[in-house]
Amino acid sequence: MQHAKPTLTQVSAALTHEVEVVNELGERYLLSIPSERALTVYVDKRELITLMTLGARPEWLVTGYLLNQRLVAGVEDIASVTVDWEVGAAAVKTRGGIVDLAQKTARRVVTTGCGQGSVFGDMMDGVDQLALPDTRITQSELYSIVNAIRLQQSVYKSAGSVHGCALFRGEEMLLFVEDVGRHNAIDTIAGWMALNDQHSAGKVLYTTGRLTSEMVIKAAQMGIAIVVSRSGMTQMGHAVAQKLGLCAIGRATNRRFLCFSGAERLQLQPELAASPVRVAA
């Protein structure tokens, strides 16, 4: 049975803003910096949270946030997401309300994510029940992923100060998202996956940010078994990844990487590490 999808607005905003700067030589010039907007989320007319975001795909972000916070079970629970940048608000209408919303949102945990990351309730609730698909990755595919990110046109290259996440199937990049916080970027990907009926099997998540417990749990809730980062990993993120059997690969730049957990999902090809890096035209 095909479930009804929510109705979404499409109101992406400008991703960069020009400002005048002065350098160490006293020279003045215009520089692009990332935009940052406050988006207050209302669920059935009740204020839930304010997210700081670039504003590229706010409807996907809000949908993924509700899913990753386990406030809704699926996109079929959402009737509509309406974003209005004039007032900086996203109005979510659910099909049947959210049971015990006040109780579920009573305790907020401020996370290590930049851009004021937060989650509701006990982050570890239900982690033991998560089952990940039998996704594998070869060292060759890992190198291709890292190279694809290197070649990707991005706000970071032009303006800096943002995090990016990408979803891969093998060596194919399915989606690339940037935002002021890595948690926003992963929530946007979660929303896109749910809205487009994308199954998690065979998918790999890449993030520019460090692998914290929040990032590992969100990836696992999305059913993603392999996460790659150009940054490092926290102790709690490592503990959760090991518990779930999630393959966490960090410090992934050029031909270098560290597999922190789930090494059984990674097919090593150490001879490739010494091979010259191919630079695409």
C-alpha positions in Angstrom: 0.0 0.0 0.0 1.4 3.4 -1.0 1.5 5.8 1.9 0.6 9.5 1.2 3.6 11.8 1.1 3.5 15.2 2.9 2.9 18.3 0.9 6.0 20.5 0.9 6.9 24.0 0.0 10.1 24.6 -1.9 11.6 27.8 -0.6 15.4 27.4 -0.6 17.3 30.5 0.3 20.5 32.1 -0.9 23.5 30.1 0.6 26.1 32.9 0.8 26.2 36.6 1.6 28.9 39.2 0.7 30.5 41.2 3.3 33.4 43.7 3.3 36.5 42.6 5.1 39.9 44.2 5.8 43.0 42.1 5.7 46.4 42.4 7.5 47.6 44.8 4.8 44.7 47.2 5.3 43.2 46.1 2.0 39.4 46.1 1.7 37.4 43.7 -0.4 34.2 41.7 -0.6 34.1 38.2 0.7 31.4 35.5 0.5 30.4 34.0 3.8 27.8 31.3 4.5 24.3 32.5 5.2 22.8 31.5 8.6 19.1 31.7 9.3 16.9 30.9 12.3 14.1 28.5 11.4 11.6 28.0 14.2 9.7 24.7 13.8 6.1 24.5 14.9 4.3 21.1 15.1 0.5 21.3 15.0 0.8 25.0 16.0 3.1 24.2 19.0 6.6 25.6 19.0 9.2 22.8 19.0 12.7 24.1 18.4 14.7 26.7 16.5 17.3 25.4 14.0 20.1 27.5 12.7 20.5 26.6 9.0 21.8 27.7 5.6 18.3 27.3 4.3 19.1 25.2 1.2 16.5 22.4 1.7 14.5 23.4 4.8 11.6 21.1 4.2 13.9 18.0 4.0 15.7 19.3 7.1 12.6 19.5 9.2 11.3 16.2 8.0 14.6 14.5 8.7 14.8 16.2 12.1 11.4 14.9 13.2 12.3 11.4 12.0 15.8 11.3 13.6 14.3 12.6 16.9 11.7 9.8 16.7 8.9 12.3 17.0 7.2 10.7 14.0 7.5 7.1 12.9 7.5 7.8 9.1 6.8 10.5 6.5 3.2 9.2 6.3 2.6 10.8 9.7 3.3 14.2 8.3 0.6 16.0 6.3 2.6 19.0 5.3 5.7 21.1 5.9 5.3 24.8 5.1 8.3 27.1 5.3 8.0 30.9 5.3 11.4 32.7 5.4 9.7 36.1 5.9 8.9 35.0 9.5 11.6 32.3 9.8 9.2 29.6 10.6 8.4 26.0 9.5 4.8 24.9 10.2 4.4 21.1 10.4 0.9 19.6 10.3 0.7 16.0 11.3 -2.0 13.6 10.3 -2.9 12.4 13.8 -0.9 14.5 16.2 2.2 13.4 18.2 1.4 11.4 21.3 3.0 12.7 24.5 4.8 15.4 22.6 5.4 17.4 25.8 6.9 14.4 27.6 9.1 13.5 24.6 10.5 17.0 24.4 10.7 17.8 28.1 14.4 17.0 28.4 16.8 18.5 25.9 20.4 17.5 25.5 22.7 20.1 24.0 25.1 18.2 21.7 28.6 18.9 20.5 27.3 19.8 17.0 28.0 23.3 15.8 25.0 25.4 15.0 23.4 24.7 18.4 22.8 21.0 18.0 20.3 19.4 20.4 18.3 16.2 20.8 15.4 15.3 23.0 15.3 12.7 25.7 17.7 9.8 26.2 19.9 9.5 23.1 20.5 5.8 23.8 16.8 4.9 24.0 16.1 2.1 21.5 19.7 1.8 20.2 19.8 -1.9 21.2 16.8 -2.5 18.8 18.5 -1.0 15.7 19.6 -3.6 13.1 21.9 -2.5 10.3 22.0 -4.0 6.8 24.9 -6.1 5.6 26.6 -3.2 3.7 30.2 -3.6 2.7 32.8 -1.2 1.2 36.1 -1.8 -0.6 39.2 0.3 -0.1 38.9 1.3 -3.7 35.3 2.5 -3.2 36.4 4.5 -0.1 39.1 6.3 -2.2 36.5 7.1 -4.9 34.2 8.6 -2.2 37.0 10.8 -0.8 37.9 11.9 -4.3 34.3 12.7 -5.2 34.0 14.9 -2.2 37.3 16.6 -3.2 35.9 17.5 -6.6 32.4 18.5 -5.4 31.6 22.1 -5.9 30.5 23.5 -2.5 29.7 26.5 -0.3 32.7 25.4 1.8 35.1 26.0 -1.1 33.7 29.5 -1.9 32.8 30.7 1.6 34.1 28.2 4.2 32.5 27.7 7.7 30.0 25.0 6.9 29.8 21.2 7.2 28.8 18.8 4.4 27.3 15.4 4.3 26.9 13.1 1.2 25.0 9.9 0.6 26.7 7.3 -1.7 25.7 4.0 -3.2 28.9 2.4 -4.1 30.9 5.1 -5.8 27.8 7.0 -6.9 27.0 10.2 -5.0 23.2 10.3 -4.6 23.0 13.6 -2.6 25.3 16.3 -1.3 24.1 18.7 1.4 25.8 21.5 3.3 24.6 23.4 6.4 26.0 25.3 9.3 26.0 22.2 11.4 26.7 18.6 10.5 23.6 17.4 12.4 21.4 19.6 10.1 23.1 18.1 7.0 22.5 14.6 8.1 18.9 15.4 9.0 18.3 16.8 5.5 19.6 13.6 4.0 17.3 11.6 6.3 14.4 13.7 5.1 15.3 13.2 1.4 15.7 9.4 1.9 12.3 9.1 3.5 10.5 11.4 1.0 12.0 9.5 -1.9 11.6 5.9 -0.6 15.4 5.4 -0.6 16.3 2.2 1.2 19.4 2.2 3.4 20.9 -1.1 2.2 24.2 -0.5 0.3 24.3 3.2 1.3 27.4 5.0 2.7 27.2 8.3 4.5 30.1 10.8 4.3 30.5 13.7 6.7 33.0 16.5 7.0 32.4 16.6 10.7 33.6 14.5 13.6 31.8 11.2 14.4 30.0 11.9 17.7 27.5 9.7 19.4 24.7 11.9 17.9 26.0 11.4 14.3 26.5 7.6 14.8 23.0 7.2 16.3 21.4 9.3 13.5 23.1 7.3 10.8 22.1 4.0 12.5 18.5 5.2 12.8 18.6 5.9 9.0 19.8 2.3 8.6 23.2 3.3 7.3 26.0 0.9 8.3 29.0 2.7 7.0 30.0 6.3 7.9 33.1 8.0 6.6 34.5 11.3 7.9 37.5 13.5 7.1 37.6 14.3 10.8 38.0 12.1 14.0 35.8 10.3 16.4 34.7 10.8 20.0 34.8 8.1 22.7 31.0 7.9 23.0 30.6 7.8 19.2 33.1 4.9 19.1 31.3 3.0 21.9 27.9 3.3 20.1 29.4 2.3 16.7 31.0 -0.8 18.3 27.8 -1.7 20.0 25.9 -1.5 16.7 28.5 -3.0 14.5 28.7 0.2 12.4 31.8 0.7 10.3 33.2 4.1 11.3 36.0 5.4 9.1 37.7 8.7 10.1 40.7 10.9 9.1 39.8 10.0 5.5 41.9 12.3 3.3 43.7 11.4 0.1 45.0 7.8 0.6 44.9 7.9 4.4 42.2 6.7 6.7 41.6 5.1 10.1 38.9 2.4 10.6 37.7 2.9 14.2 35.0 0.2 14.3 33.3 -2.4 12.1 36.4 -3.3 10.2 34.7 -6.5 9.0 32.6 -4.4 6.7 35.8 -3.0 5.0 37.6 -5.0 2.3 41.2 -3.8 2.6 43.3 -3.4 -0.5 46.6 -2.1 1.1 48.4 -2.1 -2.2 46.2 0.8 -3.3 47.6 3.0 -0.4 51.0 3.2 -2.1 49.5 3.9 -5.6 49.8 7.4 -7.0 46.6 9.5 -6.6 44.8 10.1 -9.9 43.9 13.7 -10.4 40.7 14.0 -12.4 40.6 16.7 -15.1 
